[in-house]
Amino acid sequence: MITNLTPSSALFLANLNTIEQNLTEATNQVSSGKKVNVASDAPDQLESLLQLRTDQARNTQMVSDLGLAKTDAQAADSALNSASQLMDQAVSLATQGANSTTDAAGRNTIAQQIAALQQQMVSLSQTQVQGRYIFSGDDPGSPTYQLDLSAASGSAAINGVDQLSSAASTREIQNPQGGTFKASETASQIFDAPGASVFAALNSLRVALTNNNQNAIQNSISALQAATTQLNNADAFYGNVENQIDNANTFASSYDTQLQTEISNIQDADIAQGALQITRGNTQLQAALEAEGKMPTQSLFNYLG
C-alpha cells in the first residue's frame, strides 16, 4: 500500500495507537473491576476460568442440597424426640395397667390413652417439611402409614396401621469433600422395624388393656422398650447426618473461598495499578502530542525559490 506518511510520522501514529489501546484497556479494567471481560482478554486462561466457575456453581448447588437435608434432619430429630417421649408415656401407662390394683374399667381407660398415643405416633411418621413427607423415602408426596384400629385381621390388626407405601429411601447427598452419604430413613425402618416395631408394641399394649389381660400387658413392656431403643437408634442416625452436613458445609464454605480467590486472581483487575496506568497513559499521550507538535513542518520546497 502506498502512503504519503513519512517513516517518522508512521512511527508516531503506531506509538500513539499503542498508547491509546493501553489507555482504553486500563480504563475498562478500572470501570469494570475486571481484567478479563471477554474471552480475547485472556485466551490462555479461559479454560481455567470456565472450570473454576463450573466448580463454584457445583459447590453452590451442593450447599443448597445440604441446606435442605439439614432442615429435613432437624425435623426428623425433633419428631423422633417426640416419639421417644410418647414411648415413655406408654411404658408408664403399661406399668400402671399391669398393676393388680387396676380393674377392667381402669385398663379400658388406659387403652383409650394408648390409642391417642398411637394416633400421635402415626402423625409423627407423617412429618412434613415444605409439603414433603420426610419419612416416605422416594415417595415424599404421600404418607407411608395411616391409623387403622378397626382391622380384625392382617398386619393392620397387629400393628394398628395401614401401610400405604413401601418406597425405599435411595436418595443420597453429595459431599463437597467427595462421595455421598445417606441422609434419611423411611417410616418403615423407623416405626415398623421387624422385631422392634413401635406401631406393633403400642397396638399390642392397647389390645391387652382392652382385653383386661394383665400378663399380656406386663409382657408388652419389653416390646415397648425394644421399640424405644429402635427410635433412639434412628435418632442417633439423624444426629450423625446433622454432623456430616455441618462438616460438609464447613468444607464447602472454605472451598468456595478458595475458588473465588482463584477466579479473582484470573479475572479481577488491580484497581490501583489500573489507575496508575491511566495516569501514565494520559501523560504519555500528552507528551507525544506535544512533541509531535514541535516537530519542523517545512520541506525542501520551502527553501527553493
C-alpha positions in Angstrom: 0.0 0.0 0.0 1.3 3.5 -1.0 1.2 6.1 1.8 2.2 9.7 2.0 3.3 9.4 5.6 7.0 9.8 6.3 8.6 7.0 8.3 8.7 9.2 11.4 5.0 10.1 11.1 4.1 6.4 10.7 6.1 5.5 13.7 4.5 8.3 15.7 1.0 7.1 14.7 1.9 3.5 15.6 3.2 4.6 19.0 0.1 6.8 19.5 -2.2 3.9 18.8 -0.4 1.7 21.3 -0.7 4.3 24.0 -4.4 4.7 23.3 -5.0 1.0 23.3 -3.2 0.6 26.7 -5.2 3.6 28.0 -8.5 2.1 26.8 -7.7 -1.3 28.4 -6.7 0.3 31.7 -9.9 2.4 31.7 -12.1 -0.6 31.0 -10.4 -2.6 33.8 -10.9 0.2 36.3 -14.5 0.8 35.4 -15.5 -2.9 35.3 -13.2 -4.1 38.1 -12.2 -6.9 35.8 -9.1 -7.5 33.7 -10.9 -10.3 31.8 -14.2 -9.0 30.4 -14.2 -11.0 27.1 -12.5 -14.2 26.0 -9.9 -12.3 24.0 -8.7 -10.6 27.1 -7.0 -13.8 28.3 -7.5 -16.6 25.8 -4.8 -18.7 27.5 -6.7 -18.6 30.9 -10.2 -19.0 29.6 -10.4 -22.8 30.1 -9.1 -22.5 33.7 -11.6 -19.7 34.4 -14.6 -21.6 33.0 -13.6 -24.7 35.0 -13.4 -22.7 38.2 -16.8 -21.2 37.6 -18.2 -24.6 36.9 -16.7 -25.9 40.2 -18.1 -23.0 42.0 -21.6 -23.5 40.6 -21.5 -27.2 41.6 -20.3 -26.3 45.1 -23.2 -23.8 45.4 -25.7 -26.4 44.4 -24.3 -28.9 46.9 -24.6 -26.3 49.6 -28.3 -25.8 48.7 -28.9 -29.5 48.8 -27.1 -29.7 52.2 -29.4 -26.9 53.5 -32.5 -28.9 52.5 -31.1 -32.1 54.0 -30.2 -30.2 57.2 -33.8 -28.9 57.5 -35.1 -32.5 57.0 -32.7 -33.9 59.5 -33.6 -31.4 62.2 -37.3 -32.0 61.6 -36.7 -35.8 61.8 -34.7 -35.3 65.0 -37.5 -33.3 66.6 -40.1 -35.9 65.5 -38.1 -38.7 67.0 -37.5 -36.9 70.3 -41.3 -36.5 70.5 -41.8 -40.2 69.6 -39.4 -41.3 72.4 -41.4 -39.2 74.8 -44.6 -40.9 73.7 -43.0 -44.2 74.3 -42.0 -43.2 77.8 -45.6 -42.3 78.4 -46.7 -45.7 77.0 -44.3 -47.6 79.3 -45.6 -45.6 82.3 -49.2 -46.4 81.3 -48.3 -50.1 80.7 -46.8 -50.3 84.2 -50.0 -48.7 85.6 -52.2 -51.1 83.6 -50.1 -54.2 84.7 -50.7 -53.3 88.4 -53.1 -55.7 90.1 -55.0 -52.9 91.7 -56.1 -51.6 88.3 -59.5 -53.0 87.3 -61.0 -53.6 83.9 -62.6 -50.2 83.7 -59.3 -48.6 84.5 -57.5 -50.6 81.9 -60.1 -49.7 79.3 -59.5 -46.0 80.1 -55.7 -46.5 79.7 -56.4 -48.3 76.4 -58.0 -45.2 75.1 -55.0 -43.2 76.2 -52.8 -45.6 74.3 -55.0 -45.2 71.2 -54.4 -41.5 71.4 -50.6 -42.1 71.6 -50.9 -44.3 68.5 -52.6 -41.5 66.6 -49.8 -39.1 67.6 -47.2 -41.7 66.7 -48.7 -42.1 63.2 -48.8 -38.3 62.9 -45.1 -38.2 63.7 -44.4 -40.8 61.0 -46.2 -38.4 58.6 -43.9 -35.4 59.5 -43.7 -33.0 56.6 -41.2 -30.3 55.5 -42.5 -27.9 52.9 -45.2 -30.4 51.8 -42.8 -33.4 51.7 -43.3 -36.4 53.9 -39.7 -36.8 55.1 -40.1 -40.4 56.2 -41.7 -41.5 52.9 -38.4 -42.2 51.1 -38.6 -41.9 47.3 -42.3 -41.2 47.5 -42.4 -38.0 49.5 -45.7 -36.9 48.1 -47.8 -39.2 50.4 -47.5 -40.7 53.9 -46.4 -44.2 54.4 -48.9 -45.1 57.2 -52.3 -44.2 58.4 -54.0 -45.3 61.6 -56.4 -48.3 61.5 -57.5 -49.6 64.9 -60.6 -51.4 63.5 -58.9 -54.1 61.4 -59.7 -57.7 62.5 -57.0 -59.5 60.6 -53.8 -58.9 58.7 -50.9 -56.7 59.6 -53.2 -53.8 60.5 -54.7 -55.9 63.2 -51.2 -56.5 64.6 -49.8 -53.0 64.1 -52.9 -50.8 64.2 -51.9 -49.1 61.0 -52.3 -49.5 57.2 -49.2 -49.3 55.2 -49.9 -47.1 52.2 -46.4 -47.1 50.6 -43.3 -49.3 50.6 -41.0 -46.9 48.9 -37.3 -47.2 49.8 -35.0 -44.2 50.5 -32.3 -44.3 47.8 -31.6 -40.5 47.7 -28.0 -39.6 48.7 -26.5 -36.2 49.4 -23.3 -35.2 47.5 -20.5 -34.2 49.8 -18.3 -31.3 48.6 -15.3 -33.2 50.0 -16.1 -36.1 47.7 -18.5 -39.0 47.8 -22.1 -39.2 49.0 -23.9 -40.0 52.2 -27.4 -41.3 53.1 -29.4 -38.6 54.7 -32.8 -40.2 55.6 -34.6 -43.4 56.7 -38.1 -44.5 55.9 -41.1 -44.7 58.3 -40.9 -48.5 57.8 -37.3 -48.6 59.1 -38.0 -46.3 62.0 -41.5 -47.0 63.2 -42.1 -50.6 61.9 -38.8 -52.3 62.1 -39.0 -56.1 62.4 -38.7 -57.2 66.0 -38.9 -53.6 67.3 -42.0 -52.1 65.7 -43.2 -49.1 67.5 -46.7 -49.5 66.0 -46.9 -53.2 67.0 -45.7 -52.5 70.5 -48.3 -49.8 71.1 -51.1 -51.8 69.5 -50.4 -55.0 71.4 -50.5 -53.0 74.6 -53.8 -51.4 73.6 -55.3 -54.8 72.8 -54.0 -56.3 76.1 -55.5 -53.4 78.1 -58.9 -53.7 76.2 -58.9 -57.4 76.9 -58.1 -56.8 80.6 -55.2 -59.3 80.2 -52.7 -58.5 83.0 -50.0 -60.9 81.8 -50.1 -59.6 78.2 -49.9 -56.0 79.5 -46.8 -56.9 81.5 -45.2 -58.7 78.5 -45.8 -55.7 76.3 -43.4 -53.6 78.4 -40.4 -55.4 76.9 -41.7 -54.8 73.4 -42.2 -51.1 74.2 -38.6 -50.9 75.4 -37.2 -52.6 72.3 -39.2 -50.1 70.2 -37.8 -47.2 72.2 -34.3 -48.5 71.5 -35.1 -48.6 67.8 -36.3 -44.9 68.0 -33.1 -43.9 69.8 -31.0 -45.6 67.1 -32.9 -43.7 64.4 -32.4 -40.5 66.4 -28.7 -41.3 66.5 -28.7 -41.8 62.8 -30.1 -38.3 62.2 -27.7 -36.8 64.7 -24.9 -38.3 62.7 -26.4 -36.9 59.5 -26.5 -33.4 61.0 -22.8 -33.7 61.9 -21.9 -34.8 58.4 -23.9 -31.9 57.0 -22.2 -29.4 59.3 -18.8 -30.8 58.3 -19.7 -30.7 54.7 -20.9 -27.1 54.9 -17.7 -26.0 56.7 -15.6 -27.6 53.9 -17.9 -26.1 51.2 -17.5 -22.6 52.7 -13.8 -22.9 52.7 -13.7 -24.4 49.2 -15.9 -21.6 47.9 -13.5 -19.0 49.3 -10.6 -20.9 47.6 -12.4 -21.0 44.3 -13.4 -17.3 44.5 -9.8 -16.4 45.2 -8.6 -18.3 42.2 -11.2 -16.7 40.0 -10.3 -13.3 41.3 -6.6 -13.9 40.6 -7.5 -14.5 36.9 -10.3 -12.0 36.2 -10.2 -9.2 38.8 -8.3 -6.1 38.0 -5.7 -4.3 40.2 -7.6 -1.0 40.5 -4.6 0.8 41.9 -2.4 -0.4 39.2 -5.0 0.4 36.6 -5.4 3.9 37.9 -1.6 4.3 37.7 -1.6 3.1 34.1 -4.4 5.6 33.2 -2.3 8.4 34.6 0.8 7.2 32.9 -1.0 6.7 29.6 -2.6 10.2 29.7 0.9 11.7 30.4 2.5 9.7 27.6 -0.3 10.7 25.2 0.0 14.4 26.1 3.8 14.3 25.8 3.6 12.5 22.4 1.2 15.1 21.0 3.2 18.0 22.3 6.4 16.5 20.9 4.9 15.9 17.5 3.6 19.5 17.5 7.1 20.9 17.9 8.5 18.9 15.0 9.5 21.1 12.0 6.9 21.1 9.2 9.0 22.7 6.4 10.2 20.6 3.5 12.8 21.2 0.8 10.3 23.1 -1.3 10.2 25.9 1.4 13.9 26.6 0.5 13.5 26.6 -3.3 12.5 29.7 -4.9 
